[in-house]
C-alpha cells in the first residue's frame, strides 16, 4: 500500500467530494521522515513543472518540519545570513563545471 503525507484539509475535501479516504496520523519520528520526503517530492515536481505553486508546498513542508523539530527560526535565519555573507547566494547564476571541483 502506497502512502504519502497530504495537507491537513485533504481528507475533508475528499469526503466533501463523496470519497472515503483511508488515513492515519503519523507519530513525530515518522512525521519527520515524511516531511523530508514531501520536500523532495515537491522539489521534483517543481523541477519538472517550473510552477511557482510548488515552491509554496516546499515552504509549507519546511515550516512544518521546523515546527516539529522546535527549531529556532531566528537561529535558522542567522545561519542563512552567515552562509550568505561567507559564500554568497545564487543570484549571479555561476555554474561550476565538474572538472573544476576535483
Buried (B, 14 or more C-beta within 10 A) or exposed (E): EEEEBBEEEEBEEBEEEEEEEEEEEEEEEEBBEBBBEBBEBBBEBBEEEEEEEBEEBBEBBBEBBBEEEEEEEEEEEEEEEEEEEEEEEEEEEEEEEEEEEE
